[in-house]
Structure formats: structure tokens, C-alpha cells
């Protein structure tokens, strides 16, 4: 059996900030995808991922509101799917459940990351045959 540390190490990429933290989140996402596979609605993956993040001893909050500002005026609020973190920092997560990620999904996740002021985000798609993950940095 592979230890949690070895499983996490497979996803560490030091080119990205908070790499050790994102590795733990990615490992949790892979576990959800391994068990559930593709084909479910987004909310099912959100619920399962929340359980896995908690099993990784990560703090997480679902459906976190962020303010969208334009020229120092708040123009709207949007919800990001998750914020997960530990003592090293927080990561914004956008979850999808579709056959494949589109450019618009990446643009949306990058816009949310910019509006939120978090340094790091992950765009995770559970709907494809292979789990799709995009690391994002602000």
C-alpha cells in the first residue's frame, strides 16, 4: 500500500506556488475520480471531494462568495466552489463535471482567482474519462 506522503509526492510540481498543498488536493480529487468515475452531476463530486479534503486534514469551505470590483466599486458577487487550505495558505477550487474542459472554463476560473486575490487555484473536471486538472496562479 502506498503511503499518503508518497501519493502526494506524485503531484508535487515545484514550479507552482503552494505545490505541497495543491498536491494533497489533487490526490484527494484523484481518489474521488477513481471511486466515482465520470458521469455524475457536479454537486456529487463536490460532496465527495469535501469528504476527501477533510480526510486529508485540510480545512475547506464550499460555495465561498467573492466580491467583484470595477474601479473601486463592487459590481457583483460570485461563488467559487471551494477554498481549501492549511497553515501554508489557501487554494481556490473550481469544479466541473463535463466531457472536457473548454477555454471558457479556464477563463472563468482565472477571473474568479483574480477577483478573489488568492494566489493559487485549481480547475478540476471530474466529468471526463481521465481527471482533468489545471493549476492556476494569480
C-alpha positions as CSV (number, residue, x, y, z in Angstrom):
1,X,0.0,0.0,0.0
2,X,1.3,3.5,-0.9
3,X,1.7,6.0,1.9
4,X,-0.2,9.3,1.8
5,X,3.1,11.1,1.6
6,X,4.2,9.1,-1.4
7,X,0.8,9.5,-3.0
8,X,1.1,13.3,-2.5
9,X,4.6,13.5,-3.8
10,X,3.5,12.2,-7.2
11,X,1.5,15.5,-7.7
12,X,4.1,18.0,-6.4
13,X,5.3,20.4,-9.0
14,X,7.7,23.0,-7.5
15,X,7.2,25.3,-10.5
16,X,3.9,26.3,-8.8
17,X,3.3,28.1,-5.5
18,X,1.8,26.1,-2.7
19,X,2.8,22.9,-4.5
20,X,2.7,20.6,-1.5
21,X,-0.8,21.8,-0.6
22,X,-2.1,21.5,-4.2
23,X,-0.6,18.0,-4.3
24,X,-2.7,17.0,-1.4
25,X,-5.8,18.5,-3.0
26,X,-5.0,16.8,-6.4
27,X,-4.5,13.4,-4.6
28,X,-8.0,13.9,-3.0
29,X,-9.5,14.7,-6.4
30,X,-7.9,11.6,-7.9
31,X,-9.3,9.4,-5.2
32,X,-12.8,10.8,-5.8
33,X,-12.5,10.2,-9.6
34,X,-11.1,6.7,-9.0
35,X,-14.1,5.7,-7.0
36,X,-16.9,7.6,-8.7
37,X,-15.6,7.8,-12.3
38,X,-17.2,10.2,-14.8
39,X,-20.9,10.7,-15.3
40,X,-22.3,12.3,-12.2
41,X,-23.5,15.9,-11.6
42,X,-21.1,18.4,-10.3
43,X,-22.7,18.6,-6.8
44,X,-21.9,14.9,-6.2
45,X,-18.2,15.4,-6.9
46,X,-18.3,18.5,-4.6
47,X,-19.7,16.5,-1.8
48,X,-17.3,13.6,-2.3
49,X,-14.3,16.0,-2.6
50,X,-15.3,17.7,0.6
51,X,-15.1,14.4,2.4
52,X,-11.7,13.6,0.9
53,X,-10.3,17.0,1.7
54,X,-11.4,16.6,5.3
55,X,-9.7,13.1,5.3
56,X,-6.5,14.9,4.2
57,X,-6.9,17.1,7.3
58,X,-7.4,20.2,5.1
59,X,-9.8,23.0,6.1
60,X,-12.3,23.6,3.4
61,X,-15.4,25.7,2.7
62,X,-17.8,25.1,-0.1
63,X,-19.5,27.9,-2.1
64,X,-17.5,30.8,-0.9
65,X,-18.6,34.2,-2.0
66,X,-16.2,36.7,-3.6
67,X,-16.8,40.3,-4.4
68,X,-16.2,41.5,-8.0
69,X,-14.8,45.1,-8.1
70,X,-14.7,47.5,-11.0
71,X,-12.8,50.8,-10.4
72,X,-13.1,50.5,-6.7
73,X,-16.9,49.8,-6.9
74,X,-18.3,46.5,-6.0
75,X,-20.4,45.4,-9.1
76,X,-21.3,41.8,-8.2
77,X,-20.6,38.8,-6.1
78,X,-19.7,35.3,-7.4
79,X,-19.4,32.0,-5.7
80,X,-16.3,29.8,-6.0
81,X,-16.9,26.1,-5.5
82,X,-14.3,25.6,-2.7
83,X,-11.5,27.1,-0.8
84,X,-9.2,24.6,0.8
85,X,-6.1,25.1,2.8
86,X,-3.8,24.5,5.7
87,X,-1.2,26.6,7.6
88,X,0.7,27.2,4.3
89,X,-2.2,29.0,2.6
90,X,-5.4,28.6,0.8
91,X,-6.3,27.4,-2.7
92,X,-9.4,28.3,-4.7
93,X,-11.1,25.3,-6.4
94,X,-13.5,25.4,-9.4
95,X,-15.1,22.1,-10.0
96,X,-16.6,20.9,-13.4
97,X,-18.4,17.7,-14.4
98,X,-18.4,17.8,-18.2
99,X,-16.9,15.7,-21.1
100,X,-14.0,18.1,-21.4
101,X,-12.8,21.5,-20.3
102,X,-13.4,24.4,-22.6
103,X,-11.5,27.6,-22.9
104,X,-14.4,29.4,-21.2
105,X,-13.9,27.2,-18.1
106,X,-10.3,28.3,-17.8
107,X,-11.2,31.9,-18.4
108,X,-13.9,31.8,-15.7
109,X,-11.6,30.1,-13.2
110,X,-8.8,32.7,-13.9
111,X,-11.3,35.5,-13.5
112,X,-12.5,34.2,-10.2
113,X,-8.9,33.7,-9.0
114,X,-8.1,37.3,-9.9
115,X,-11.2,38.7,-8.2
116,X,-10.6,36.7,-5.1
117,X,-7.0,37.7,-4.6
118,X,-6.0,34.1,-3.7
119,X,-2.6,33.3,-5.1
120,X,-3.4,29.7,-6.3
121,X,-6.3,28.0,-7.9
122,X,-7.2,24.6,-9.3
123,X,-9.7,23.9,-12.1
124,X,-10.8,20.3,-11.7
125,X,-13.0,18.4,-14.2
126,X,-14.4,15.1,-12.9
127,X,-16.6,14.5,-16.0
128,X,-14.0,13.3,-18.4
129,X,-12.7,9.7,-18.6
130,X,-9.4,10.9,-17.2
131,X,-9.4,13.6,-14.4
132,X,-8.5,17.0,-15.8
133,X,-6.7,19.4,-13.6
134,X,-5.3,22.9,-14.4
135,X,-3.1,24.7,-11.9
136,X,-3.7,28.4,-11.8
137,X,-1.6,31.2,-10.3
138,X,-2.5,34.8,-9.6
